[in-house]
Amino acid sequence: MKRSWEIERRTFLRGLGVCVGLPLLDLMQPAIARAQTAATRRLVWIYTPNGIMPDGPSDRPPSYLENTLTDVQADVSTVLGLTNQYQNVSGSHFAYWAPFLSGQPTNQPSAAAKTFDQYIAPLQRGATLETTSINAYPDPSPYLYNAIQANNPSWRGADQYVPAYTNPADLYTKLFGNGVPVEVDTRLADQLARRRGVLHYVMDDVRKVRAMAGADDRVRIDEYLEGVNEMDGRLRAQIEGTPTQTNCAAPDPVVASQNYPQRLQSFYDMVYYALRCDLTRVVTFLHASENTSLYHRSFVPGLVTNTTWHVNSHYMSPGYTDDPSLPSNSTDESTNRADYARILAWHNTRIVDFVKRLKATALPGGGTLLDECCVAWGTCLGESTGHDRTGLFWTLAGTANGALRKGARIRATSPAQISNLWLTIMRAFGTPATSLGDASSVISGLLA
């Protein structure tokens, strides 16, 4: 039963919709207990294959990767000590990749389980694509792999994979082939106008609340109203001075390219604009398939060896090759180590550049595009030569609109299956699911 001095739930929710920070009043408590809000959150999950090369203590990422984070260090958290151990999936690297995003190992698409991103996607729908999956370097004939599972990270369930875009021109056509949709062109201005309109509408209710509030509450409300007037002025200035088309203009068209760095950058451009224009909110992005045959020497400065990413990953096996018809790595281990560090740092730099771009994009209502995002990246192995299934670490940038911590370095406690991290991100995005495959708990230190 509503008491005469309580704020109605509808009034309280209208106030929340404006996000103007009404001070906590004594007469609000019943409404707060009942109200719930849904924040805009965006997930970008990025994968680099074949594992890492540790070069120091286990309580920190390798130095050659940490050095790439200098400009975003305050915006990232790192989760260390994760494991990816499964025994009943055959096929070398496939045993580590197959169950990666679902926590349920299988090498049969007919037995594939829903991946964690697909629990989030229905809650955060973009205007064009509910979810976007990308593979910048697919492998048409993966060794001992099922090609569908090897090349497509996102699954809705058995035999229901989300086809990964492998050509940025195709993704461009899907997202921007007809230009930016009209409703997206005007979305930011409309959003600002709605906020201002609701702001004025709520003020009548606030004045009614003030009339029945106690003396202490009236002081808080008066301070609040002063701040609201300032916000109204900022909203008015943004509505009058913000050209909506430049906020969500389509990028320049892209073309199919065999040049890997160009193709990778085109995909990052597509993801950036898709997030900025709210065309999609959930992205899974492979730099390449696991066990990839990608060569790097043509675009990574300083490389000595000219062989595949997988062969480079076996840096502690001088003279190694996985195919006698293909080049081996160096017979000198120190050369192999230097080469592999350069390769991994090059890929990490591409990711960090994307994070910096999100951080540099201001939102109309305040904050940055990165603030709304969780950008998570890593691999499915620890030390790469020995195919170590322990010692994994993942890096996360952004807070998913305040749901995740930033600037933290967290060591996962045993059991520390990688699926615990996916479950934690699901929890941050507000999914009702309480389990994922073999996940046993959330990583509480990562949640805000």
DRENDO-1510 file (C-alpha; in Angstrom, 1 decimal, always signed):
<recs>
REC; n; res; u; v; w
REC; 1; MET; +0.0; +0.0; +0.0 .
REC; 2; LYS; +1.3; +3.4; -1.0 .
REC; 3; ARG; +1.7; +5.9; +1.9 .
REC; 4; SER; +1.0; +9.6; +1.3 .
REC; 5; TRP; +4.6; +10.5; +1.7 .
REC; 6; GLU; +6.1; +8.0; -0.7 .
REC; 7; ILE; +7.1; +8.9; -4.3 .
REC; 8; GLU; +5.2; +7.0; -6.9 .
REC; 9; ARG; +7.2; +4.4; -8.7 .
REC; 10; ARG; +6.3; +5.9; -12.1 .
REC; 11; THR; +7.6; +9.3; -11.0 .
REC; 12; PHE; +10.8; +7.8; -9.7 .
REC; 13; LEU; +11.4; +5.9; -12.9 .
REC; 14; ARG; +10.8; +9.0; -15.0 .
REC; 15; GLY; +13.5; +10.7; -13.0 .
REC; 16; LEU; +15.9; +7.8; -13.6 .
REC; 17; GLY; +15.3; +8.0; -17.3 .
REC; 18; VAL; +16.6; +11.5; -17.4 .
REC; 19; CYS; +19.7; +10.5; -15.4 .
REC; 20; VAL; +20.0; +13.8; -13.6 .
REC; 21; GLY; +21.1; +12.4; -10.2 .
REC; 22; LEU; +18.2; +13.2; -7.9 .
REC; 23; PRO; +19.7; +13.3; -4.4 .
REC; 24; LEU; +18.8; +10.4; -2.1 .
REC; 25; LEU; +15.8; +11.6; -0.1 .
REC; 26; ASP; +14.2; +9.9; +2.9 .
REC; 27; LEU; +10.9; +9.4; +1.1 .
REC; 28; MET; +12.6; +7.7; -1.9 .
REC; 29; GLN; +13.5; +4.4; -0.2 .
REC; 30; PRO; +10.4; +2.3; -1.2 .
REC; 31; ALA; +10.8; +3.4; -4.9 .
REC; 32; ILE; +14.5; +2.6; -5.0 .
REC; 33; ALA; +13.8; -0.9; -3.8 .
REC; 34; ARG; +11.5; -1.5; -6.7 .
REC; 35; ALA; +13.1; +0.3; -9.5 .
REC; 36; GLN; +15.5; -1.2; -12.1 .
REC; 37; THR; +17.3; +0.4; -15.0 .
REC; 38; ALA; +18.9; -0.9; -18.2 .
REC; 39; ALA; +22.2; +0.7; -19.2 .
REC; 40; THR; +23.7; +0.8; -22.7 .
REC; 41; ARG; +26.6; -1.6; -22.7 .
REC; 42; ARG; +28.8; -2.8; -25.6 .
REC; 43; LEU; +31.0; -5.9; -25.9 .
REC; 44; VAL; +33.9; -6.3; -28.2 .
REC; 45; TRP; +35.7; -9.6; -27.7 .
REC; 46; ILE; +39.0; -9.9; -29.6 .
REC; 47; TYR; +41.1; -13.0; -30.1 .
REC; 48; THR; +44.7; -13.6; -31.1 .
REC; 49; PRO; +45.7; -17.2; -31.6 .
REC; 50; ASN; +48.5; -19.6; -30.6 .
REC; 51; GLY; +49.4; -18.5; -27.1 .
REC; 52; ILE; +52.0; -16.2; -25.6 .
REC; 53; MET; +55.7; -16.1; -24.6 .
REC; 54; PRO; +56.1; -15.4; -20.8 .
REC; 55; ASP; +59.2; -13.3; -20.1 .
REC; 56; GLY; +58.9; -12.5; -16.4 .
REC; 57; PRO; +57.0; -13.1; -13.2 .
REC; 58; SER; +53.6; -14.9; -13.5 .
REC; 59; ASP; +51.8; -12.1; -11.7 .
REC; 60; ARG; +52.1; -9.8; -14.6 .
REC; 61; PRO; +51.7; -9.9; -18.4 .
REC; 62; PRO; +54.8; -10.1; -20.6 .
REC; 63; SER; +56.7; -6.9; -20.8 .
REC; 64; TYR; +56.5; -6.6; -24.6 .
REC; 65; LEU; +52.7; -6.6; -24.3 .
REC; 66; GLU; +52.5; -4.3; -21.2 .
REC; 67; ASN; +54.7; -1.8; -23.1 .
REC; 68; THR; +51.9; -1.3; -25.6 .
REC; 69; LEU; +49.4; -0.3; -22.9 .
REC; 70; THR; +51.1; +2.9; -21.8 .
REC; 71; ASP; +48.5; +5.3; -23.1 .
REC; 72; VAL; +45.5; +3.3; -21.8 .
REC; 73; GLN; +46.9; +1.7; -18.6 .
REC; 74; ALA; +44.4; +3.5; -16.3 .
REC; 75; ASP; +41.5; +2.2; -18.4 .
REC; 76; VAL; +42.3; -1.5; -18.4 .
REC; 77; SER; +42.2; -4.4; -16.0 .
REC; 78; THR; +44.1; -7.7; -16.3 .
REC; 79; VAL; +42.9; -11.1; -15.1 .
REC; 80; LEU; +45.8; -13.5; -14.7 .
REC; 81; GLY; +46.1; -17.2; -13.7 .
REC; 82; LEU; +43.3; -18.5; -15.9 .
REC; 83; THR; +43.2; -22.0; -17.2 .
REC; 84; ASN; +41.7; -23.6; -20.3 .
REC; 85; GLN; +41.9; -27.4; -19.5 .
REC; 86; TYR; +39.8; -29.9; -21.2 .
REC; 87; GLN; +40.6; -33.6; -21.8 .
REC; 88; ASN; +38.0; -35.0; -24.2 .
REC; 89; VAL; +38.5; -33.0; -27.4 .
REC; 90; SER; +41.1; -34.3; -29.8 .
REC; 91; GLY; +43.0; -32.3; -32.4 .
REC; 92; SER; +45.9; -30.4; -30.7 .
REC; 93; HIS; +45.1; -26.7; -30.9 .
REC; 94; PHE; +41.5; -27.5; -31.5 .
REC; 95; ALA; +41.3; -29.1; -28.1 .
REC; 96; TYR; +41.9; -25.6; -26.6 .
REC; 97; TRP; +39.8; -23.6; -29.0 .
REC; 98; ALA; +36.7; -25.7; -29.5 .
REC; 99; PRO; +35.1; -25.1; -26.0 .
REC; 100; PHE; +36.5; -21.7; -25.6 .
REC; 101; LEU; +33.5; -19.4; -25.5 .
REC; 102; SER; +30.9; -21.9; -24.2 .
REC; 103; GLY; +32.8; -23.9; -21.5 .
REC; 104; GLN; +31.5; -27.1; -23.1 .
REC; 105; PRO; +34.1; -28.9; -25.1 .
REC; 106; THR; +33.1; -30.6; -28.3 .
REC; 107; ASN; +34.5; -31.0; -31.8 .
REC; 108; GLN; +31.1; -31.6; -33.4 .
REC; 109; PRO; +29.0; -28.6; -34.4 .
REC; 110; SER; +25.9; -30.7; -33.7 .
REC; 111; ALA; +26.9; -30.7; -30.0 .
REC; 112; ALA; +28.0; -27.0; -29.9 .
REC; 113; ALA; +26.7; -25.0; -26.9 .
REC; 114; LYS; +25.6; -21.4; -26.8 .
REC; 115; THR; +28.6; -19.0; -26.4 .
REC; 116; PHE; +28.6; -16.3; -23.8 .
REC; 117; ASP; +28.3; -13.4; -26.2 .
REC; 118; GLN; +24.9; -14.9; -27.3 .
REC; 119; TYR; +23.5; -14.6; -23.8 .
REC; 120; ILE; +24.4; -10.8; -23.9 .
REC; 121; ALA; +23.3; -10.0; -27.5 .
REC; 122; PRO; +19.5; -10.1; -26.9 .
REC; 123; LEU; +19.9; -7.6; -24.1 .
REC; 124; GLN; +21.9; -5.1; -26.1 .
REC; 125; ARG; +20.4; -4.9; -29.6 .
REC; 126; GLY; +22.0; -2.7; -32.2 .
REC; 127; ALA; +19.9; -1.0; -35.0 .
REC; 128; THR; +21.2; -3.3; -37.8 .
REC; 129; LEU; +23.0; -6.4; -36.4 .
REC; 130; GLU; +22.2; -8.0; -33.0 .
REC; 131; THR; +25.6; -9.5; -33.1 .
REC; 132; THR; +28.6; -9.2; -35.4 .
REC; 133; SER; +31.3; -11.8; -35.8 .
REC; 134; ILE; +34.6; -11.3; -37.7 .
REC; 135; ASN; +37.5; -13.4; -38.8 .
REC; 136; ALA; +40.3; -11.4; -40.4 .
REC; 137; TYR; +42.3; -14.5; -41.5 .
REC; 138; PRO; +40.2; -17.6; -41.8 .
REC; 139; ASP; +41.7; -21.1; -42.5 .
REC; 140; PRO; +39.7; -23.0; -45.2 .
REC; 141; SER; +41.4; -26.3; -44.3 .
REC; 142; PRO; +42.4; -26.3; -40.7 .
REC; 143; TYR; +44.7; -29.1; -39.6 .
REC; 144; LEU; +42.6; -31.7; -37.6 .
REC; 145; TYR; +39.9; -29.1; -37.2 .
REC; 146; ASN; +36.3; -28.8; -38.1 .
REC; 147; ALA; +36.4; -25.8; -40.4 .
REC; 148; ILE; +33.1; -24.3; -39.2 .
REC; 149; GLN; +34.1; -24.3; -35.5 .
REC; 150; ALA; +37.7; -23.2; -36.3 .
REC; 151; ASN; +36.6; -20.1; -38.1 .
REC; 152; ASN; +33.4; -19.0; -36.4 .
REC; 153; PRO; +33.7; -18.1; -32.7 .
REC; 154; SER; +30.0; -17.3; -31.9 .
REC; 155; TRP; +27.3; -19.9; -31.6 .
REC; 156; ARG; +23.6; -19.7; -30.7 .
REC; 157; GLY; +23.5; -23.5; -30.1 .
REC; 158; ALA; +23.9; -26.8; -31.8 .
REC; 159; ASP; +24.6; -26.3; -35.6 .
REC; 160; GLN; +23.7; -22.6; -35.1 .
REC; 161; TYR; +26.8; -20.6; -35.7 .
REC; 162; VAL; +26.9; -16.9; -36.4 .
REC; 163; PRO; +28.8; -16.7; -39.8 .
REC; 164; ALA; +31.9; -14.6; -39.3 .
REC; 165; TYR; +32.6; -11.9; -41.8 .
REC; 166; THR; +35.9; -12.5; -43.6 .
REC; 167; ASN; +35.7; -9.6; -46.1 .
REC; 168; PRO; +35.3; -6.1; -44.7 .
REC; 169; ALA; +33.6; -5.0; -47.8 .
REC; 170; ASP; +30.7; -7.4; -47.0 .
REC; 171; LEU; +30.4; -6.0; -43.5 .
REC; 172; TYR; +30.5; -2.5; -44.9 .
REC; 173; THR; +27.6; -3.4; -47.3 .
REC; 174; LYS; +25.6; -4.9; -44.4 .
REC; 175; LEU; +26.1; -1.9; -42.1 .
REC; 176; PHE; +26.4; +1.0; -44.5 .
REC; 177; GLY; +25.4; -0.2; -48.0 .
REC; 178; ASN; +22.4; +2.2; -48.1 .
REC; 179; GLY; +24.1; +4.9; -46.0 .
REC; 180; VAL; +23.5; +5.4; -42.4 .
REC; 181; PRO; +19.8; +4.7; -41.6 .
REC; 182; VAL; +17.8; +7.9; -41.2 .
REC; 183; GLU; +16.8; +6.8; -37.7 .
REC; 184; VAL; +20.5; +6.5; -36.8 .
REC; 185; ASP; +21.4; +9.8; -38.4 .
REC; 186; THR; +19.0; +11.6; -36.1 .
REC; 187; ARG; +19.3; +9.4; -33.0 .
REC; 188; LEU; +21.7; +11.5; -31.1 .
REC; 189; ALA; +19.8; +14.7; -31.6 .
REC; 190; ASP; +16.5; +13.0; -30.8 .
REC; 191; GLN; +18.0; +11.5; -27.7 .
REC; 192; LEU; +19.1; +14.9; -26.5 .
REC; 193; ALA; +15.8; +16.4; -27.2 .
REC; 194; ARG; +13.9; +13.7; -25.4 .
REC; 195; ARG; +16.2; +14.1; -22.4 .
REC; 196; ARG; +15.5; +17.8; -22.3 .
REC; 197; GLY; +11.7; +17.2; -22.7 .
REC; 198; VAL; +11.6; +14.6; -20.0 .
REC; 199; LEU; +13.7; +16.8; -17.8 .
REC; 200; HIS; +11.1; +19.6; -18.0 .
REC; 201; TYR; +8.3; +17.1; -17.5 .
REC; 202; VAL; +9.8; +15.6; -14.4 .
REC; 203; MET; +10.3; +19.1; -12.9 .
REC; 204; ASP; +6.6; +19.4; -12.2 .
REC; 205; ASP; +6.7; +16.2; -10.1 .
REC; 206; VAL; +9.9; +17.3; -8.3 .
REC; 207; ARG; +8.1; +20.5; -7.3 .
REC; 208; LYS; +5.2; +18.4; -5.9 .
REC; 209; VAL; +7.7; +16.3; -4.0 .
REC; 210; ARG; +9.3; +19.4; -2.6 .
REC; 211; ALA; +5.9; +20.6; -1.3 .
REC; 212; MET; +5.5; +17.5; +0.9 .
REC; 213; ALA; +9.2; +17.1; +1.8 .
REC; 214; GLY; +10.8; +17.8; +5.2 .
REC; 215; ALA; +13.2; +20.7; +5.7 .
REC; 216; ASP; +16.3; +18.6; +5.1 .
REC; 217; ASP; +14.9; +17.2; +1.9 .
REC; 218; ARG; +13.9; +20.7; +0.6 .
REC; 219; VAL; +17.5; +21.8; +1.0 .
REC; 220; ARG; +18.7; +18.8; -1.0 .
REC; 221; ILE; +16.0; +19.4; -3.7 .
REC; 222; ASP; +17.0; +23.1; -4.1 .
REC; 223; GLU; +20.6; +22.1; -4.6 .
REC; 224; TYR; +19.5; +19.5; -7.1 .
REC; 225; LEU; +17.3; +22.0; -9.0 .
REC; 226; GLU; +20.3; +24.3; -9.4 .
REC; 227; GLY; +22.3; +21.5; -11.0 .
REC; 228; VAL; +19.3; +20.6; -13.2 .
REC; 229; ASN; +19.2; +24.1; -14.6 .
REC; 230; GLU; +22.9; +23.9; -15.6 .
REC; 231; MET; +22.2; +20.5; -17.3 .
REC; 232; ASP; +19.3; +22.0; -19.2 .
REC; 233; GLY; +21.6; +24.7; -20.5 .
REC; 234; ARG; +24.2; +22.1; -21.7 .
REC; 235; LEU; +21.5; +20.0; -23.4 .
REC; 236; ARG; +20.1; +23.1; -25.1 .
REC; 237; ALA; +23.6; +24.0; -26.4 .
REC; 238; GLN; +24.2; +20.4; -27.6 .
REC; 239; ILE; +20.9; +20.3; -29.5 .
REC; 240; GLU; +21.5; +23.7; -31.1 .
REC; 241; GLY; +25.2; +23.1; -31.9 .
REC; 242; THR; +25.7; +19.4; -32.7 .
REC; 243; PRO; +25.5; +18.4; -36.4 .
REC; 244; THR; +23.9; +15.0; -36.2 .
REC; 245; GLN; +25.2; +13.8; -39.5 .
REC; 246; THR; +28.8; +14.0; -38.5 .
REC; 247; ASN; +28.1; +12.0; -35.3 .
REC; 248; CYS; +27.0; +9.0; -37.3 .
REC; 249; ALA; +28.4; +9.4; -40.8 .
REC; 250; ALA; +29.3; +6.3; -42.6 .
REC; 251; PRO; +33.0; +5.6; -43.1 .
REC; 252; ASP; +34.5; +5.6; -46.6 .
REC; 253; PRO; +33.7; +2.5; -48.6 .
REC; 254; VAL; +36.1; -0.4; -48.2 .
REC; 255; VAL; +37.2; -2.9; -50.9 .
REC; 256; ALA; +38.3; -6.5; -50.6 .
REC; 257; SER; +42.0; -6.8; -50.0 .
REC; 258; GLN; +44.6; -9.6; -49.7 .
REC; 259; ASN; +46.7; -7.2; -47.7 .
REC; 260; TYR; +46.3; -8.4; -44.1 .
REC; 261; PRO; +47.1; -5.2; -42.2 .
REC; 262; GLN; +44.7; -3.2; -44.5 .
REC; 263; ARG; +42.0; -5.8; -44.1 .
REC; 264; LEU; +42.4; -5.9; -40.3 .
REC; 265; GLN; +42.3; -2.1; -40.1 .
REC; 266; SER; +39.2; -2.0; -42.3 .
REC; 267; PHE; +37.4; -4.4; -39.9 .
REC; 268; TYR; +38.4; -2.2; -36.9 .
REC; 269; ASP; +37.0; +0.8; -38.8 .
REC; 270; MET; +33.7; -1.0; -39.4 .
REC; 271; VAL; +33.5; -2.0; -35.7 .
REC; 272; TYR; +34.2; +1.5; -34.5 .
REC; 273; TYR; +31.6; +3.1; -36.7 .
REC; 274; ALA; +29.1; +0.4; -36.0 .
REC; 275; LEU; +29.5; +1.0; -32.2 .
REC; 276; ARG; +29.5; +4.8; -32.6 .
REC; 277; CYS; +26.3; +4.7; -34.7 .
REC; 278; ASP; +24.7; +2.0; -32.4 .
REC; 279; LEU; +24.3; -0.4; -35.4 .
REC; 280; THR; +25.6; -3.3; -33.3 .
REC; 281; ARG; +26.6; -3.7; -29.6 .
REC; 282; VAL; +28.1; -7.2; -29.5 .
REC; 283; VAL; +31.2; -8.1; -31.5 .
REC; 284; THR; +33.4; -11.2; -31.6 .
REC; 285; PHE; +36.6; -10.6; -33.6 .
REC; 286; LEU; +39.3; -13.1; -34.5 .
REC; 287; HIS; +42.6; -11.6; -35.7 .
REC; 288; ALA; +43.1; -15.1; -37.2 .
REC; 289; SER; +41.9; -18.6; -36.7 .
REC; 290; GLU; +43.8; -20.8; -34.2 .
REC; 291; ASN; +46.9; -22.6; -35.6 .
REC; 292; THR; +46.9; -20.0; -38.4 .
REC; 293; SER; +49.3; -20.0; -41.3 .
REC; 294; LEU; +49.5; -16.2; -41.5 .
REC; 295; TYR; +53.0; -14.8; -42.4 .
REC; 296; HIS; +54.1; -11.5; -40.7 .
REC; 297; ARG; +57.5; -10.5; -42.1 .
REC; 298; SER; +56.1; -8.3; -44.9 .
REC; 299; PHE; +54.5; -5.9; -42.4 .
REC; 300; VAL; +56.0; -6.4; -38.9 .
REC; 301; PRO; +59.3; -4.5; -38.7 .
REC; 302; GLY; +62.4; -6.3; -37.6 .
REC; 303; LEU; +61.4; -9.9; -38.2 .
REC; 304; VAL; +64.2; -12.3; -39.1 .
REC; 305; THR; +62.3; -15.5; -39.9 .
REC; 306; ASN; +59.7; -15.7; -42.6 .
REC; 307; THR; +57.3; -18.4; -41.6 .
REC; 308; THR; +53.8; -18.9; -40.2 .
REC; 309; TRP; +52.4; -17.5; -37.0 .
REC; 310; HIS; +52.0; -21.1; -35.6 .
REC; 311; VAL; +55.6; -22.0; -36.4 .
REC; 312; ASN; +56.8; -18.7; -34.9 .
REC; 313; SER; +54.8; -19.6; -31.7 .
REC; 314; HIS; +57.2; -22.6; -31.2 .
REC; 315; TYR; +60.0; -20.3; -30.3 .
REC; 316; MET; +61.7; -22.8; -27.9 .
REC; 317; SER; +62.0; -25.4; -30.7 .
REC; 318; PRO; +64.8; -24.0; -32.9 .
REC; 319; GLY; +64.5; -25.2; -36.5 .
REC; 320; TYR; +60.9; -26.2; -36.0 .
REC; 321; THR; +58.3; -26.5; -38.8 .
REC; 322; ASP; +54.9; -28.1; -38.9 .
REC; 323; ASP; +55.2; -28.9; -42.6 .
REC; 324; PRO; +58.4; -29.9; -44.3 .
REC; 325; SER; +57.4; -28.0; -47.4 .
REC; 326; LEU; +57.2; -24.7; -45.5 .
REC; 327; PRO; +59.9; -22.6; -43.9 .
REC; 328; SER; +61.0; -23.4; -40.4 .
REC; 329; ASN; +61.8; -20.9; -37.6 .
REC; 330; SER; +65.4; -20.0; -36.8 .
REC; 331; THR; +67.9; -22.4; -35.4 .
REC; 332; ASP; +68.7; -19.7; -32.8 .
REC; 333; GLU; +66.2; -19.6; -29.9 .
REC; 334; SER; +66.9; -15.9; -29.1 .
REC; 335; THR; +66.0; -14.9; -32.6 .
REC; 336; ASN; +62.8; -16.9; -32.3 .
REC; 337; ARG; +62.0; -15.1; -29.0 .
REC; 338; ALA; +62.6; -11.7; -30.5 .
REC; 339; ASP; +60.5; -12.5; -33.5 .
REC; 340; TYR; +57.5; -13.8; -31.5 .
REC; 341; ALA; +57.6; -10.8; -29.2 .
REC; 342; ARG; +57.4; -8.5; -32.2 .
REC; 343; ILE; +54.5; -10.4; -33.7 .
REC; 344; LEU; +52.4; -10.3; -30.5 .
REC; 345; ALA; +53.2; -6.7; -29.8 .
REC; 346; TRP; +52.2; -5.7; -33.3 .
REC; 347; HIS; +48.7; -7.3; -32.8 .
REC; 348; ASN; +48.4; -5.9; -29.3 .
REC; 349; THR; +49.1; -2.4; -30.7 .
REC; 350; ARG; +46.3; -2.7; -33.2 .
REC; 351; ILE; +43.9; -3.5; -30.3 .
REC; 352; VAL; +45.2; -0.7; -28.1 .
REC; 353; ASP; +44.8; +1.8; -31.0 .
REC; 354; PHE; +41.2; +0.7; -31.3 .
REC; 355; VAL; +40.7; +1.3; -27.5 .
REC; 356; LYS; +42.3; +4.7; -27.8 .
REC; 357; ARG; +39.9; +5.6; -30.6 .
REC; 358; LEU; +36.9; +4.6; -28.5 .
REC; 359; LYS; +38.3; +6.7; -25.6 .
REC; 360; ALA; +38.7; +9.7; -27.8 .
REC; 361; THR; +35.0; +9.6; -28.9 .
REC; 362; ALA; +32.9; +11.8; -26.6 .
REC; 363; LEU; +29.2; +10.9; -26.0 .
REC; 364; PRO; +26.6; +13.6; -26.2 .
REC; 365; GLY; +25.4; +13.0; -22.6 .
REC; 366; GLY; +29.0; +12.9; -21.2 .
REC; 367; GLY; +31.7; +10.3; -21.0 .
REC; 368; THR; +33.3; +8.4; -23.9 .
REC; 369; LEU; +32.3; +5.5; -26.1 .
REC; 370; LEU; +34.9; +3.4; -24.2 .
REC; 371; ASP; +33.0; +4.0; -21.0 .
REC; 372; GLU; +30.0; +2.1; -22.4 .
REC; 373; CYS; +32.2; -0.8; -23.7 .
REC; 374; CYS; +33.9; -3.9; -22.4 .
REC; 375; VAL; +36.8; -4.6; -24.9 .
REC; 376; ALA; +38.2; -8.0; -23.9 .
REC; 377; TRP; +41.2; -9.5; -25.6 .
REC; 378; GLY; +43.6; -12.5; -25.2 .
REC; 379; THR; +44.2; -16.0; -26.4 .
REC; 380; CYS; +43.4; -19.6; -25.5 .
REC; 381; LEU; +46.9; -20.7; -24.4 .
REC; 382; GLY; +49.5; -19.7; -21.9 .
REC; 383; GLU; +53.1; -20.5; -23.0 .
REC; 384; SER; +52.8; -21.3; -26.7 .
REC; 385; THR; +55.6; -23.8; -27.4 .
REC; 386; GLY; +54.4; -26.3; -24.9 .
REC; 387; HIS; +50.7; -25.6; -25.5 .
REC; 388; ASP; +50.3; -24.7; -21.8 .
REC; 389; ARG; +46.7; -24.6; -20.8 .
REC; 390; THR; +47.4; -22.7; -17.6 .
REC; 391; GLY; +48.8; -19.2; -17.1 .
REC; 392; LEU; +46.4; -17.5; -19.4 .
REC; 393; PHE; +45.7; -13.8; -18.9 .
REC; 394; TRP; +43.0; -11.6; -20.5 .
REC; 395; THR; +43.0; -7.8; -20.7 .
REC; 396; LEU; +39.8; -5.7; -20.5 .
REC; 397; ALA; +39.3; -2.0; -21.3 .
REC; 398; GLY; +36.3; +0.1; -20.4 .
REC; 399; THR; +33.8; -0.5; -17.6 .
REC; 400; ALA; +30.6; -1.5; -19.6 .
REC; 401; ASN; +28.9; +1.6; -18.2 .
REC; 402; GLY; +30.2; +1.2; -14.7 .
REC; 403; ALA; +29.6; -2.5; -14.3 .
REC; 404; LEU; +33.3; -3.5; -14.4 .
REC; 405; ARG; +36.4; -2.2; -12.6 .
REC; 406; LYS; +39.3; -0.6; -14.5 .
REC; 407; GLY; +42.9; -0.2; -13.4 .
REC; 408; ALA; +42.8; -3.6; -11.6 .
REC; 409; ARG; +45.2; -6.5; -11.8 .
REC; 410; ILE; +43.4; -9.6; -10.6 .
REC; 411; ARG; +44.7; -13.2; -10.1 .
REC; 412; ALA; +41.8; -15.6; -10.5 .
REC; 413; THR; +41.5; -18.1; -7.6 .
REC; 414; SER; +41.3; -21.8; -8.2 .
REC; 415; PRO; +39.4; -23.2; -9.9 .
REC; 416; ALA; +40.1; -20.6; -12.5 .
REC; 417; GLN; +38.6; -21.8; -15.7 .
REC; 418; ILE; +38.5; -19.2; -18.5 .
REC; 419; SER; +34.7; -19.7; -18.6 .
REC; 420; ASN; +34.6; -18.0; -15.2 .
REC; 421; LEU; +35.7; -14.8; -17.0 .
REC; 422; TRP; +32.9; -15.1; -19.5 .
REC; 423; LEU; +30.3; -15.7; -16.8 .
REC; 424; THR; +31.6; -12.6; -15.0 .
REC; 425; ILE; +31.2; -10.5; -18.2 .
REC; 426; MET; +27.7; -11.9; -18.6 .
REC; 427; ARG; +26.9; -10.9; -15.0 .
REC; 428; ALA; +28.2; -7.3; -15.7 .
REC; 429; PHE; +25.9; -7.1; -18.7 .
REC; 430; GLY; +22.9; -8.1; -16.6 .
REC; 431; THR; +22.1; -11.5; -18.2 .
REC; 432; PRO; +19.7; -13.7; -16.1 .
REC; 433; ALA; +21.9; -16.8; -16.7 .
REC; 434; THR; +23.7; -18.0; -13.6 .
REC; 435; SER; +25.9; -20.6; -15.3 .
REC; 436; LEU; +28.0; -21.2; -18.4 .
REC; 437; GLY; +29.4; -24.7; -19.2 .
REC; 438; ASP; +32.0; -25.5; -16.6 .
REC; 439; ALA; +32.2; -22.1; -15.0 .
REC; 440; SER; +32.1; -22.4; -11.3 .
REC; 441; SER; +31.9; -18.8; -10.1 .
REC; 442; VAL; +32.3; -15.2; -11.1 .
REC; 443; ILE; +35.5; -13.2; -10.6 .
REC; 444; SER; +34.2; -10.9; -8.0 .
REC; 445; GLY; +37.2; -8.6; -8.0 .
REC; 446; LEU; +36.4; -7.6; -11.6 .
REC; 447; LEU; +32.9; -6.4; -10.9 .
REC; 448; ALA; +32.4; -2.8; -9.9 .
</recs>
